[in-house]
Amino acid sequence: MAESKDVVSPCIRHCSLDEQDICLGCHRTLDEILGWHTMTNEQKFLLLTELQFRALNRQRPFKF
């Protein structure tokens, strides 16, 4: 099955890794950034969903 359209990278050119090696701009790990071009569109869509949760958690840190 051919890929219909490439998924646009979430990179916003605000590249800086935090202490957990997660980009402060796009919320991807270094491995996810490096592997983006080899992911299928399905994998990219799944990652984009995960990135939304990471962004929300960064804005509202979990507290006990």
MMTF fields as JSON, N, C-alpha, C and O atoms, coordinates in Angstrom:
{
  "mmtfVersion": "1.0.0",
  "mmtfProducer": "UNKNOWN",
  "numBonds": 255,
  "numAtoms": 256,
  "numGroups": 64,
  "numChains": 1,
  "numModels": 1,
  "chainsPerModel": [1],
  "groupsPerChain": [64],
  "chainIdList": ["A"],
  "bondAtomList": [4, 2, 8, 6, 12, 10, 16, 14, 20, 18, 24, 22, 28, 26, 32, 30, 36, 34, 40, 38, 44, 42, 48, 46, 52, 50, 56, 54, 60, 58, 64, 62, 68, 66, 72, 70, 76, 74, 80, 78, 84, 82, 88, 86, 92, 90, 96, 94, 100, 98, 104, 102, 108, 106, 112, 110, 116, 114, 120, 118, 124, 122, 128, 126, 132, 130, 136, 134, 140, 138, 144, 142, 148, 146, 152, 150, 156, 154, 160, 158, 164, 162, 168, 166, 172, 170, 176, 174, 180, 178, 184, 182, 188, 186, 192, 190, 196, 194, 200, 198, 204, 202, 208, 206, 212, 210, 216, 214, 220, 218, 224, 222, 228, 226, 232, 230, 236, 234, 240, 238, 244, 242, 248, 246, 252, 250],
  "bondOrderList": [1, 1, 1, 1, 1, 1, 1, 1, 1, 1, 1, 1, 1, 1, 1, 1, 1, 1, 1, 1, 1, 1, 1, 1, 1, 1, 1, 1, 1, 1, 1, 1, 1, 1, 1, 1, 1, 1, 1, 1, 1, 1, 1, 1, 1, 1, 1, 1, 1, 1, 1, 1, 1, 1, 1, 1, 1, 1, 1, 1, 1, 1, 1],
  "groupList": [{"groupName": "MET", "atomNameList": ["N", "CA", "C", "O"], "elementList": ["N", "C", "C", "O"], "formalChargeList": [0, 0, 0, 0], "bondAtomList": [1, 0, 2, 1, 3, 2], "bondOrderList": [1, 1, 2], "singleLetterCode": "M", "chemCompType": "L-PEPTIDE LINKING"}, {"groupName": "ALA", "atomNameList": ["N", "CA", "C", "O"], "elementList": ["N", "C", "C", "O"], "formalChargeList": [0, 0, 0, 0], "bondAtomList": [1, 0, 2, 1, 3, 2], "bondOrderList": [1, 1, 2], "singleLetterCode": "A", "chemCompType": "L-PEPTIDE LINKING"}, {"groupName": "GLU", "atomNameList": ["N", "CA", "C", "O"], "elementList": ["N", "C", "C", "O"], "formalChargeList": [0, 0, 0, 0], "bondAtomList": [1, 0, 2, 1, 3, 2], "bondOrderList": [1, 1, 2], "singleLetterCode": "E", "chemCompType": "L-PEPTIDE LINKING"}, {"groupName": "SER", "atomNameList": ["N", "CA", "C", "O"], "elementList": ["N", "C", "C", "O"], "formalChargeList": [0, 0, 0, 0], "bondAtomList": [1, 0, 2, 1, 3, 2], "bondOrderList": [1, 1, 2], "singleLetterCode": "S", "chemCompType": "L-PEPTIDE LINKING"}, {"groupName": "LYS", "atomNameList": ["N", "CA", "C", "O"], "elementList": ["N", "C", "C", "O"], "formalChargeList": [0, 0, 0, 0], "bondAtomList": [1, 0, 2, 1, 3, 2], "bondOrderList": [1, 1, 2], "singleLetterCode": "K", "chemCompType": "L-PEPTIDE LINKING"}, {"groupName": "ASP", "atomNameList": ["N", "CA", "C", "O"], "elementList": ["N", "C", "C", "O"], "formalChargeList": [0, 0, 0, 0], "bondAtomList": [1, 0, 2, 1, 3, 2], "bondOrderList": [1, 1, 2], "singleLetterCode": "D", "chemCompType": "L-PEPTIDE LINKING"}, {"groupName": "VAL", "atomNameList": ["N", "CA", "C", "O"], "elementList": ["N", "C", "C", "O"], "formalChargeList": [0, 0, 0, 0], "bondAtomList": [1, 0, 2, 1, 3, 2], "bondOrderList": [1, 1, 2], "singleLetterCode": "V", "chemCompType": "L-PEPTIDE LINKING"}, {"groupName": "PRO", "atomNameList": ["N", "CA", "C", "O"], "elementList": ["N", "C", "C", "O"], "formalChargeList": [0, 0, 0, 0], "bondAtomList": [1, 0, 2, 1, 3, 2], "bondOrderList": [1, 1, 2], "singleLetterCode": "P", "chemCompType": "L-PEPTIDE LINKING"}, {"groupName": "CYS", "atomNameList": ["N", "CA", "C", "O"], "elementList": ["N", "C", "C", "O"], "formalChargeList": [0, 0, 0, 0], "bondAtomList": [1, 0, 2, 1, 3, 2], "bondOrderList": [1, 1, 2], "singleLetterCode": "C", "chemCompType": "L-PEPTIDE LINKING"}, {"groupName": "ILE", "atomNameList": ["N", "CA", "C", "O"], "elementList": ["N", "C", "C", "O"], "formalChargeList": [0, 0, 0, 0], "bondAtomList": [1, 0, 2, 1, 3, 2], "bondOrderList": [1, 1, 2], "singleLetterCode": "I", "chemCompType": "L-PEPTIDE LINKING"}, {"groupName": "ARG", "atomNameList": ["N", "CA", "C", "O"], "elementList": ["N", "C", "C", "O"], "formalChargeList": [0, 0, 0, 0], "bondAtomList": [1, 0, 2, 1, 3, 2], "bondOrderList": [1, 1, 2], "singleLetterCode": "R", "chemCompType": "L-PEPTIDE LINKING"}, {"groupName": "HIS", "atomNameList": ["N", "CA", "C", "O"], "elementList": ["N", "C", "C", "O"], "formalChargeList": [0, 0, 0, 0], "bondAtomList": [1, 0, 2, 1, 3, 2], "bondOrderList": [1, 1, 2], "singleLetterCode": "H", "chemCompType": "L-PEPTIDE LINKING"}, {"groupName": "LEU", "atomNameList": ["N", "CA", "C", "O"], "elementList": ["N", "C", "C", "O"], "formalChargeList": [0, 0, 0, 0], "bondAtomList": [1, 0, 2, 1, 3, 2], "bondOrderList": [1, 1, 2], "singleLetterCode": "L", "chemCompType": "L-PEPTIDE LINKING"}, {"groupName": "GLN", "atomNameList": ["N", "CA", "C", "O"], "elementList": ["N", "C", "C", "O"], "formalChargeList": [0, 0, 0, 0], "bondAtomList": [1, 0, 2, 1, 3, 2], "bondOrderList": [1, 1, 2], "singleLetterCode": "Q", "chemCompType": "L-PEPTIDE LINKING"}, {"groupName": "GLY", "atomNameList": ["N", "CA", "C", "O"], "elementList": ["N", "C", "C", "O"], "formalChargeList": [0, 0, 0, 0], "bondAtomList": [1, 0, 2, 1, 3, 2], "bondOrderList": [1, 1, 2], "singleLetterCode": "G", "chemCompType": "PEPTIDE LINKING"}, {"groupName": "THR", "atomNameList": ["N", "CA", "C", "O"], "elementList": ["N", "C", "C", "O"], "formalChargeList": [0, 0, 0, 0], "bondAtomList": [1, 0, 2, 1, 3, 2], "bondOrderList": [1, 1, 2], "singleLetterCode": "T", "chemCompType": "L-PEPTIDE LINKING"}, {"groupName": "TRP", "atomNameList": ["N", "CA", "C", "O"], "elementList": ["N", "C", "C", "O"], "formalChargeList": [0, 0, 0, 0], "bondAtomList": [1, 0, 2, 1, 3, 2], "bondOrderList": [1, 1, 2], "singleLetterCode": "W", "chemCompType": "L-PEPTIDE LINKING"}, {"groupName": "ASN", "atomNameList": ["N", "CA", "C", "O"], "elementList": ["N", "C", "C", "O"], "formalChargeList": [0, 0, 0, 0], "bondAtomList": [1, 0, 2, 1, 3, 2], "bondOrderList": [1, 1, 2], "singleLetterCode": "N", "chemCompType": "L-PEPTIDE LINKING"}, {"groupName": "PHE", "atomNameList": ["N", "CA", "C", "O"], "elementList": ["N", "C", "C", "O"], "formalChargeList": [0, 0, 0, 0], "bondAtomList": [1, 0, 2, 1, 3, 2], "bondOrderList": [1, 1, 2], "singleLetterCode": "F", "chemCompType": "L-PEPTIDE LINKING"}],
  "groupTypeList": [0, 1, 2, 3, 4, 5, 6, 6, 3, 7, 8, 9, 10, 11, 8, 3, 12, 5, 2, 13, 5, 9, 8, 12, 14, 8, 11, 10, 15, 12, 5, 2, 9, 12, 14, 16, 11, 15, 0, 15, 17, 2, 13, 4, 18, 12, 12, 12, 15, 2, 12, 13, 18, 10, 1, 12, 17, 10, 13, 10, 7, 18, 4, 18],
  "groupIdList": [1, 2, 3, 4, 5, 6, 7, 8, 9, 10, 11, 12, 13, 14, 15, 16, 17, 18, 19, 20, 21, 22, 23, 24, 25, 26, 27, 28, 29, 30, 31, 32, 33, 34, 35, 36, 37, 38, 39, 40, 41, 42, 43, 44, 45, 46, 47, 48, 49, 50, 51, 52, 53, 54, 55, 56, 57, 58, 59, 60, 61, 62, 63, 64],
  "secStructList": [7, 7, 7, 7, 1, 7, 7, 7, 7, 7, 7, 7, 1, 7, 7, 7, 5, 7, 6, 6, 1, 5, 5, 6, 6, 6, 7, 7, 5, 2, 2, 2, 2, 2, 2, 4, 4, 4, 1, 7, 2, 2, 2, 2, 2, 2, 2, 2, 2, 2, 2, 2, 2, 2, 2, 2, 2, 2, 2, 1, 7, 7, 7, 7],
  "xCoordList": [0.849, 0.0, 0.89, 1.756, 0.698, 1.518, 1.071, -0.108, 2.04, 1.749, 1.117, 1.647, 0.005, -0.693, -0.021, 0.125, 0.38, 0.965, 1.867, 1.51, 3.027, 3.928, 3.371, 2.762, 3.59, 3.184, 4.258, 5.452, 3.836, 4.764, 5.424, 4.768, 6.706, 7.464, 6.931, 6.547, 6.906, 6.442, 7.508, 7.267, 8.67, 9.762, 9.334, 8.783, 9.597, 9.284, 10.556, 10.498, 11.696, 13.01, 13.329, 13.971, 12.878, 13.198, 13.898, 13.447, 15.008, 15.669, 16.567, 17.558, 16.19, 16.976, 16.487, 15.295, 17.4, 17.01, 17.028, 17.926, 16.03, 15.998, 16.851, 17.541, 16.809, 17.628, 17.218, 17.955, 16.051, 15.587, 15.745, 15.185, 16.519, 16.754, 15.47, 15.304, 14.569, 13.343, 13.413, 13.715, 13.131, 13.21, 12.153, 10.988, 12.568, 11.643, 10.697, 9.647, 11.064, 10.217, 9.144, 7.96, 9.559, 8.59, 8.227, 7.314, 8.923, 8.645, 9.04, 8.622, 9.846, 10.32, 11.626, 12.392, 11.865, 13.167, 14.168, 13.785, 15.442, 16.474, 16.306, 16.452, 16.005, 15.791, 14.613, 14.666, 13.544, 12.378, 12.699, 12.221, 13.499, 13.91, 14.736, 14.486, 15.715, 16.593, 15.86, 16.21, 14.846, 14.129, 12.935, 12.305, 12.589, 11.39, 11.32, 10.264, 12.424, 12.41, 12.264, 11.994, 12.434, 12.274, 10.945, 10.637, 10.165, 8.863, 7.826, 7.898, 6.86, 5.707, 4.784, 4.92, 3.847, 2.879, 2.073, 1.758, 1.741, 1.006, 1.822, 1.288, 3.097, 3.958, 4.064, 4.076, 4.14, 4.232, 2.953, 3.016, 1.796, 0.527, 0.429, -0.036, 0.86, 0.851, 1.782, 1.441, 2.94, 3.886, 3.317, 3.464, 2.673, 2.084, 1.057, 0.957, 0.301, -0.66, 0.07, -0.326, 1.126, 1.94, 2.548, 2.626, 2.972, 3.59, 2.599, 2.984, 1.331, 0.312, 0.221, 0.095, 0.283, 0.252, 1.506, 1.43, 2.643, 3.888, 3.829, 4.25, 3.311, 3.218, 2.294, 2.608, 1.166, 0.24, 0.872, 0.718, 1.579, 2.223, 3.333, 3.595, 3.98, 5.032, 4.422, 5.013, 3.239, 2.572, 1.951, 1.897, 1.484, 0.853, 1.559, 1.082, 2.681, 3.413, 2.538, 1.749, 2.686, 1.92, 2.353, 3.546, 1.38, 1.667, 0.873, -0.259, 1.468, 0.791, -0.096, -0.756],
  "yCoordList": [-1.187, 0.0, 1.244, 1.377, 2.128, 3.332, 4.386, 4.503, 5.137, 6.242, 7.363, 7.721, 7.915, 8.916, 10.282, 10.941, 10.707, 12.029, 11.995, 11.412, 12.611, 12.619, 13.482, 14.526, 13.03, 13.777, 14.833, 14.532, 16.048, 17.155, 16.999, 16.652, 17.254, 17.175, 18.196, 19.303, 17.826, 18.757, 19.779, 20.599, 19.733, 20.645, 22.097, 22.462, 22.921, 24.35, 25.199, 26.407, 24.552, 25.214, 25.894, 26.944, 25.288, 25.745, 24.577, 24.081, 24.157, 22.924, 23.137, 23.866, 22.487, 22.49, 21.314, 21.205, 20.441, 19.262, 19.558, 20.239, 19.044, 19.194, 18.102, 17.364, 17.996, 17.015, 15.567, 14.636, 15.379, 14.033, 13.773, 12.816, 14.64, 14.544, 14.628, 13.917, 15.499, 15.778, 17.229, 18.141, 17.421, 18.755, 19.676, 19.301, 20.868, 21.843, 22.428, 22.969, 22.322, 22.858, 21.901, 22.238, 20.685, 19.738, 18.593, 17.82, 18.478, 17.469, 16.051, 15.086, 15.917, 14.596, 14.277, 15.17, 12.978, 12.545, 12.628, 12.741, 12.571, 12.61, 11.446, 11.632, 10.253, 9.091, 9.3, 8.897, 9.928, 10.188, 11.212, 11.096, 12.2, 13.201, 12.542, 12.746, 11.756, 11.101, 10.063, 9.856, 9.41, 8.36, 8.815, 7.993, 10.109, 10.618, 10.216, 9.804, 10.333, 10.085, 8.613, 8.293, 7.719, 6.299, 5.749, 4.575, 6.581, 6.15, 6.119, 6.883, 5.224, 5.227, 6.366, 6.917, 6.717, 7.76, 7.359, 8.206, 6.085, 5.617, 5.854, 6.326, 5.532, 5.754, 7.241, 7.632, 8.061, 9.508, 10.05, 10.864, 9.596, 10.038, 9.615, 10.386, 8.406, 7.945, 8.801, 9.165, 9.116, 9.954, 11.353, 11.925, 11.907, 13.239, 13.275, 14.265, 12.207, 12.114, 12.098, 12.792, 11.316, 11.25, 12.612, 13.0, 13.33, 14.645, 15.639, 16.517, 15.511, 16.389, 16.169, 17.128, 14.912, 14.617, 15.138, 15.68, 14.974, 15.486, 16.994, 17.53, 17.677, 19.134, 19.556, 20.487, 18.881, 19.201, 18.938, 19.737, 17.83, 17.502, 18.482, 18.734, 19.033, 20.017, 21.316, 21.999, 21.651, 22.879, 22.733, 23.69, 21.524, 21.249, 20.056, 18.928, 20.281, 19.153, 18.366, 18.935, 17.07, 16.177, 16.387, 16.405, 16.545, 16.716, 15.7, 15.371, 15.206, 14.246, 14.988, 14.363],
  "zCoordList": [0.0, 0.0, 0.0, 0.865, -0.926, -1.04, -0.035, 0.297, 0.43, 1.338, 0.509, -0.543, 0.962, 0.175, 0.238, -0.791, 1.398, 1.573, 2.792, 3.815, 2.69, 3.83, 4.955, 4.718, 6.165, 7.355, 7.619, 7.597, 7.864, 8.09, 9.455, 10.437, 9.503, 10.749, 11.76, 11.381, 13.042, 14.071, 14.486, 15.372, 13.856, 14.208, 14.013, 12.975, 15.033, 14.946, 15.02, 15.249, 14.822, 14.814, 16.141, 16.175, 17.221, 18.578, 19.272, 20.305, 18.677, 19.083, 20.3, 20.253, 21.366, 22.596, 23.429, 23.714, 23.817, 24.584, 26.073, 26.568, 26.788, 28.237, 28.875, 28.171, 30.186, 30.914, 30.631, 30.956, 30.03, 29.663, 28.166, 27.632, 27.489, 26.041, 25.226, 24.235, 25.651, 24.912, 24.424, 25.193, 23.148, 22.556, 23.168, 23.294, 23.54, 24.117, 23.067, 23.412, 21.798, 20.734, 20.274, 20.273, 19.875, 19.29, 20.236, 19.945, 21.35, 22.381, 21.978, 22.618, 20.917, 20.525, 21.226, 21.591, 21.409, 21.91, 20.774, 19.609, 21.107, 20.08, 19.112, 17.903, 19.612, 18.739, 17.801, 16.639, 18.297, 17.456, 16.369, 15.241, 16.706, 15.724, 14.625, 13.437, 15.034, 14.067, 13.22, 12.058, 13.789, 13.085, 12.284, 11.619, 12.32, 11.66, 10.185, 9.705, 9.475, 8.028, 7.666, 6.508, 8.62, 8.328, 8.854, 8.646, 9.526, 10.048, 8.941, 7.979, 9.093, 8.196, 8.609, 9.702, 7.738, 8.098, 9.328, 10.164, 9.445, 10.626, 11.898, 12.902, 11.855, 13.02, 13.334, 14.501, 12.306, 12.516, 13.162, 14.083, 12.676, 13.276, 14.737, 15.577, 15.042, 16.434, 17.286, 18.412, 16.755, 17.495, 17.704, 18.785, 16.686, 16.838, 17.96, 18.685, 18.102, 19.205, 20.538, 21.475, 20.625, 21.848, 22.158, 23.324, 21.152, 21.364, 21.948, 22.72, 21.59, 22.179, 23.684, 24.445, 24.117, 25.549, 26.246, 27.349, 25.608, 26.198, 26.359, 27.384, 25.357, 25.424, 26.564, 27.305, 26.706, 27.798, 29.155, 30.079, 29.28, 30.55, 30.886, 32.062, 29.89, 30.122, 30.639, 31.477, 30.135, 30.563, 31.943, 32.715, 32.247, 33.546, 34.167, 34.043, 34.831, 35.42, 36.378, 37.132, 36.34, 37.214, 38.655, 38.958, 39.539, 40.965, 41.751, 41.397, 42.818, 43.696, 44.676, 45.506]
}
